[in-house]
Amino acid sequence: MFPPTLRSVVRLASVAVATSLFCASAPSSFAEIPVKPGDKVAFLGDSITAQGWSNPAGYVKLIVAAFDANDIKIDPVPAGISGHKSNDMLARVDRDVLNKKPQWMTLSCGVNDVWHGLKGVPLNDAEAAAQTYQKRNEMEPPKGTYEKNITEIVDKALHAGVQVVILTSTPIKEENLGNDENKKLVAYNDFLRKLAKEKHLPLADLNAMFQERIKAANRPGQKIFTVDGVHMNTDGNKVMATGVLQAFGFDAAQLKKAEAAWVPLEAQAVESAKKAAEARAAKAAAKAAATPVPAK
C-alpha cells in the first residue's frame, strides 16, 4: 500500500496519463472520464463562476448536469465570488476549496486581474515595478503578481491531492476583441497555457473557443455570448461548459447526452429570469406608490 502522499502523486500521475492518452487518440466508443461518481469537484472563480452556479443554466450547473447525464453524480463545491482576482482566490483557497477535501478543482481567474486596471493584479514582477497598483480597499490581500498567485493556488491544490483543471480567461467586452483589455489579457492566458503544459494539467482553452466563435459569427459591436460583454448569457454558459467538459475528457457522444440534459435547465433559467423581472417591477411600483407627490 502506498503512503498517503505517494498515493496522491500516483493518482494524479494516472489522471495525467489518462488525459494525455484521450487527447492523443479518438476513442472508438465512450471516452473514459477520470472523474468518478461521488467525487467532489470545486469551482474556484469570480462572478462568472458565481453566476455559473446561481443561474439554473449557468456553466457550473450545466457541468453538474452533464456528469449526471453520463451516470457520474458529482458533489459540486461552488467557490465563485464576484469581483475576486488571483490574490483574493489565493487568500481563500484553503477555506473555500481545500478544507472541503475535493478530488478536483477548476480554476477560472484572470478577467478581473486585467479588467480592474490599476486596481487589478500585475502579470509579473516587471509589470509590478513599472506601475503603482492600488488596493480595492483596506481588506484586500497583498497584490502579489498573477503568475505567482496562480502558481501558488495550483501548487497548494496539487500538494493536497486535488487535481486541477485550468480555464483560460474569457474575453473582456466581447463586442470589441481588439480593445486594450483583451490585448493585455493575451499574456495572462499565455501564462495559463504554459503552466498547464509544465504541470501536465487539463486545460480548457475557453478564450480560444470564444474568439473562434465570435469571429465566425461576424457581428462586430454586438454581444453574442454575454449579457454585458463579460458575464455569460445562455449560449455563453453552454460554450464554457462544453470547453470544461472536453478538458475533463468528454467525447462527442457524451456531450450530446449533456446537451439533452441542459434543455430543462434552460427553461428553468428563463422562468427564473421572468420572475426576477416581475419582482423588480413590483418593487419599483411599490416605491413609486410610496413616494409623496409634491404639492403644486
TORBA-627632 format. One record per residue (C-alpha): chain; y, z, x; residue in one letter. Coordinates in nm, 3 decimals. Layout:
 cadena       y       z       x residuo
      A       Y       Z       X       A
...
END
This chain:
 cadena       y       z       x residuo
      A   0.000   0.000   0.000       M
      A   0.343  -0.090   0.136       F
      A   0.605   0.189   0.164       P
      A   0.889   0.164  -0.100       P
      A   1.142  -0.007   0.128       T
      A   0.890  -0.258   0.256       L
      A   0.767  -0.326  -0.099       R
      A   1.124  -0.419  -0.195       S
      A   1.154  -0.652   0.104       V
      A   0.819  -0.815   0.026       V
      A   0.916  -0.860  -0.342       R
      A   1.249  -1.020  -0.252       L
      A   1.086  -1.247   0.006       A
      A   0.828  -1.357  -0.252       S
      A   1.102  -1.434  -0.505       V
      A   1.299  -1.632  -0.247       A
      A   0.989  -1.838  -0.160       V
      A   0.914  -1.897  -0.531       A
      A   1.274  -2.007  -0.590       T
      A   1.273  -2.245  -0.292       S
      A   0.941  -2.396  -0.400       L
      A   1.076  -2.452  -0.750       F
      A   1.387  -2.625  -0.616       C
      A   1.181  -2.841  -0.381       A
      A   0.945  -2.993  -0.635       S
      A   0.943  -3.065  -1.006       A
      A   0.674  -2.870  -1.193       P
      A   0.408  -3.054  -1.390       S
      A   0.424  -2.801  -1.676       S
      A   0.632  -2.491  -1.744       F
      A   0.807  -2.355  -1.438       A
      A   0.714  -2.014  -1.301       E
      A   1.010  -1.788  -1.374       I
      A   1.030  -1.494  -1.130       P
      A   1.187  -1.263  -1.390       V
      A   0.915  -1.068  -1.570       K
      A   0.903  -0.909  -1.919       P
      A   1.073  -0.571  -1.913       G
      A   1.286  -0.648  -1.605       D
      A   1.639  -0.513  -1.615       K
      A   1.898  -0.783  -1.547       V
      A   2.254  -0.668  -1.473       A
      A   2.552  -0.897  -1.527       F
      A   2.839  -0.794  -1.296       L
      A   3.169  -0.969  -1.355       G
      A   3.516  -0.981  -1.506       D
      A   3.648  -1.068  -1.855       S
      A   3.445  -1.389  -1.867       I
      A   3.132  -1.178  -1.833       T
      A   3.265  -0.906  -2.065       A
      A   3.320  -1.171  -2.333       Q
      A   2.985  -1.321  -2.241       G
      A   2.835  -1.001  -2.381       W
      A   3.076  -0.912  -2.664       S
      A   3.068  -1.263  -2.814       N
      A   2.745  -1.322  -3.013       P
      A   2.724  -1.662  -2.843       A
      A   2.867  -1.554  -2.507       G
      A   2.686  -1.671  -2.196       Y
      A   2.519  -1.333  -2.132       V
      A   2.384  -1.318  -2.489       K
      A   2.263  -1.678  -2.455       L
      A   2.077  -1.593  -2.134       I
      A   1.906  -1.294  -2.300       V
      A   1.805  -1.514  -2.597       A
      A   1.677  -1.785  -2.360       A
      A   1.442  -1.545  -2.184       F
      A   1.326  -1.410  -2.519       D
      A   1.257  -1.763  -2.646       A
      A   1.033  -1.812  -2.344       N
      A   0.840  -1.487  -2.407       D
      A   1.028  -1.289  -2.143       I
      A   1.206  -0.997  -2.304       K
      A   1.455  -0.863  -2.052       I
      A   1.659  -0.543  -2.059       D
      A   2.022  -0.653  -2.012       P
      A   2.277  -0.435  -1.831       V
      A   2.626  -0.568  -1.921       P
      A   2.877  -0.490  -1.645       A
      A   3.179  -0.712  -1.702       G
      A   3.529  -0.561  -1.711       I
      A   3.845  -0.756  -1.789       S
      A   4.085  -0.809  -1.500       G
      A   3.844  -0.698  -1.231       H
      A   3.836  -0.853  -0.886       K
      A   3.598  -0.819  -0.594       S
      A   3.745  -0.486  -0.479       N
      A   3.709  -0.340  -0.830       D
      A   3.349  -0.456  -0.856       M
      A   3.264  -0.314  -0.515       L
      A   3.410   0.022  -0.621       A
      A   3.190   0.041  -0.933       R
      A   2.872  -0.148  -0.844       V
      A   2.681   0.176  -0.784       D
      A   2.790   0.332  -1.114       R
      A   2.765   0.026  -1.336       D
      A   2.469  -0.154  -1.181       V
      A   2.264   0.010  -0.907       L
      A   2.235   0.353  -1.070       N
      A   2.072   0.179  -1.367       K
      A   1.791   0.050  -1.144       K
      A   1.782  -0.320  -1.239       P
      A   1.546  -0.569  -1.080       Q
      A   1.811  -0.843  -1.094       W
      A   2.188  -0.880  -1.084       M
      A   2.403  -1.185  -1.149       T
      A   2.736  -1.176  -0.968       L
      A   3.034  -1.359  -1.120       S
      A   3.352  -1.287  -0.924       C
      A   3.647  -1.482  -0.786       G
      A   3.865  -1.606  -1.069       V
      A   4.094  -1.301  -1.072       N
      A   4.094  -1.274  -0.692       D
      A   4.274  -1.609  -0.694       V
      A   4.442  -1.623  -1.036       W
      A   4.629  -1.294  -0.985       H
      A   4.820  -1.439  -0.690       G
      A   4.959  -1.170  -0.458       L
      A   4.801  -0.907  -0.684       K
      A   4.467  -1.073  -0.618       G
      A   4.244  -1.034  -0.313       V
      A   4.280  -1.239   0.008       P
      A   3.985  -1.452   0.111       L
      A   3.960  -1.319   0.466       N
      A   4.142  -1.128   0.739       D
      A   4.357  -1.427   0.830       A
      A   4.489  -1.457   0.473       E
      A   4.541  -1.081   0.452       A
      A   4.754  -1.091   0.768       A
      A   4.954  -1.394   0.652       A
      A   5.081  -1.240   0.325       Q
      A   5.151  -0.899   0.176       T
      A   4.924  -0.837  -0.120       Y
      A   5.030  -0.593  -0.392       Q
      A   4.826  -0.338  -0.585       K
      A   4.791  -0.386  -0.959       R
      A   4.861  -0.014  -0.994       N
      A   4.801   0.307  -0.801       E
      A   4.447   0.331  -0.936       M
      A   4.335   0.000  -0.784       E
      A   4.084   0.035  -0.498       P
      A   4.178  -0.088  -0.148       P
      A   4.203  -0.468  -0.144       K
      A   3.977  -0.544   0.150       G
      A   3.902  -0.915   0.158       T
      A   3.696  -1.127  -0.078       Y
      A   3.445  -1.217   0.191       E
      A   3.388  -0.855   0.294       K
      A   3.382  -0.721  -0.064       N
      A   3.132  -0.977  -0.191       I
      A   2.910  -0.941   0.115       T
      A   2.903  -0.562   0.071       E
      A   2.821  -0.591  -0.300       I
      A   2.532  -0.824  -0.223       V
      A   2.405  -0.614   0.068       D
      A   2.416  -0.294  -0.138       K
      A   2.215  -0.463  -0.413       A
      A   1.956  -0.608  -0.176       L
      A   1.920  -0.276   0.004       H
      A   1.848  -0.115  -0.334       A
      A   1.575  -0.372  -0.402       G
      A   1.783  -0.571  -0.651       V
      A   1.758  -0.950  -0.635       Q
      A   2.097  -1.121  -0.665       V
      A   2.188  -1.449  -0.832       V
      A   2.531  -1.571  -0.719       I
      A   2.756  -1.765  -0.958       L
      A   3.038  -1.977  -0.822       T
      A   3.370  -1.915  -0.996       S
      A   3.463  -2.139  -1.286       T
      A   3.789  -2.341  -1.285       P
      A   4.127  -2.179  -1.345       I
      A   4.320  -2.370  -1.615       K
      A   4.056  -2.637  -1.670       E
      A   4.313  -2.878  -1.811       E
      A   4.454  -2.923  -1.460       N
      A   4.180  -2.920  -1.197       L
      A   4.429  -3.020  -0.928       G
      A   4.652  -2.714  -0.964       N
      A   4.722  -2.470  -0.679       D
      A   4.483  -2.206  -0.814       E
      A   4.188  -2.446  -0.819       N
      A   4.276  -2.572  -0.471       K
      A   4.274  -2.215  -0.343       K
      A   3.951  -2.137  -0.529       L
      A   3.764  -2.403  -0.327       V
      A   3.742  -2.182  -0.017       A
      A   3.624  -1.883  -0.223       Y
      A   3.344  -2.087  -0.377       N
      A   3.252  -2.243  -0.043       D
      A   3.206  -1.890   0.090       F
      A   2.974  -1.805  -0.201       L
      A   2.763  -2.115  -0.136       R
      A   2.741  -2.026   0.234       K
      A   2.648  -1.664   0.159       L
      A   2.376  -1.765  -0.087       A
      A   2.229  -2.004   0.168       K
      A   2.239  -1.749   0.451       E
      A   2.074  -1.476   0.244       K
      A   1.833  -1.713   0.064       H
      A   1.966  -1.620  -0.281       L
      A   1.954  -1.827  -0.601       P
      A   2.289  -1.997  -0.666       L
      A   2.431  -2.109  -1.000       A
      A   2.699  -2.355  -0.891       D
      A   2.897  -2.329  -1.214       L
      A   3.219  -2.461  -1.065       N
      A   3.047  -2.785  -0.967       A
      A   2.892  -2.813  -1.314       M
      A   3.226  -2.768  -1.489       F
      A   3.407  -3.004  -1.251       Q
      A   3.149  -3.273  -1.323       E
      A   3.164  -3.229  -1.700       R
      A   3.543  -3.204  -1.721       I
      A   3.587  -3.519  -1.515       K
      A   3.321  -3.703  -1.717       A
      A   3.500  -3.612  -2.042       A
      A   3.814  -3.780  -1.907       N
      A   4.053  -3.585  -2.130       R
      A   4.328  -3.477  -1.887       P
      A   4.554  -3.199  -2.006       G
      A   4.305  -3.083  -2.271       Q
      A   4.090  -2.773  -2.296       K
      A   3.726  -2.872  -2.341       I
      A   3.520  -2.571  -2.239       F
      A   3.766  -2.284  -2.270       T
      A   3.993  -2.128  -2.531       V
      A   4.281  -2.073  -2.290       D
      A   4.198  -2.265  -1.973       G
      A   3.986  -1.982  -1.829       V
      A   3.780  -1.794  -2.092       H
      A   3.486  -1.978  -2.242       M
      A   3.455  -2.138  -2.582       N
      A   3.112  -2.215  -2.733       T
      A   3.048  -2.518  -2.513       D
      A   3.168  -2.337  -2.200       G
      A   2.935  -2.046  -2.263       N
      A   2.645  -2.288  -2.300       K
      A   2.729  -2.455  -1.969       V
      A   2.743  -2.117  -1.795       M
      A   2.415  -2.001  -1.948       A
      A   2.243  -2.327  -1.856       T
      A   2.356  -2.304  -1.494       G
      A   2.241  -1.944  -1.459       V
      A   1.906  -2.014  -1.626       L
      A   1.845  -2.306  -1.390       Q
      A   1.915  -2.072  -1.098       A
      A   1.652  -1.838  -1.244       F
      A   1.405  -2.128  -1.237       G
      A   1.411  -2.261  -1.595       F
      A   1.294  -2.619  -1.631       D
      A   1.392  -2.875  -1.897       A
      A   1.123  -2.767  -2.144       A
      A   1.218  -2.401  -2.113       Q
      A   1.586  -2.487  -2.155       L
      A   1.501  -2.682  -2.471       K
      A   1.340  -2.369  -2.614       K
      A   1.650  -2.175  -2.516       A
      A   1.886  -2.419  -2.686       E
      A   1.692  -2.388  -3.012       A
      A   1.732  -2.010  -2.994       A
      A   2.108  -2.046  -2.945       W
      A   2.175  -2.213  -3.281       V
      A   2.173  -1.893  -3.492       P
      A   2.383  -1.714  -3.229       L
      A   2.647  -1.985  -3.253       E
      A   2.653  -1.939  -3.631       A
      A   2.698  -1.563  -3.580       Q
      A   2.986  -1.629  -3.343       A
      A   3.161  -1.849  -3.598       V
      A   3.122  -1.584  -3.868       E
      A   3.239  -1.311  -3.631       S
      A   3.549  -1.511  -3.536       A
      A   3.624  -1.573  -3.904       K
      A   3.605  -1.202  -3.987       K
      A   3.823  -1.114  -3.688       A
      A   4.087  -1.365  -3.802       A
      A   4.078  -1.224  -4.155       E
      A   4.118  -0.871  -4.019       A
      A   4.418  -0.975  -3.809       R
      A   4.577  -1.145  -4.109       A
      A   4.522  -0.837  -4.328       A
      A   4.672  -0.611  -4.064       K
      A   4.977  -0.836  -4.029       A
      A   5.021  -0.846  -4.407       A
      A   4.997  -0.466  -4.432       A
      A   5.253  -0.426  -4.155       K
      A   5.489  -0.668  -4.326       A
      A   5.449  -0.488  -4.661       A
      A   5.527  -0.153  -4.498       A
      A   5.844  -0.280  -4.328       T
      A   6.154  -0.187  -4.529       P
      A   6.363  -0.476  -4.650       V
      A   6.718  -0.447  -4.513       P
      A   6.984  -0.389  -4.781       A
      A   7.214  -0.685  -4.836       K
END
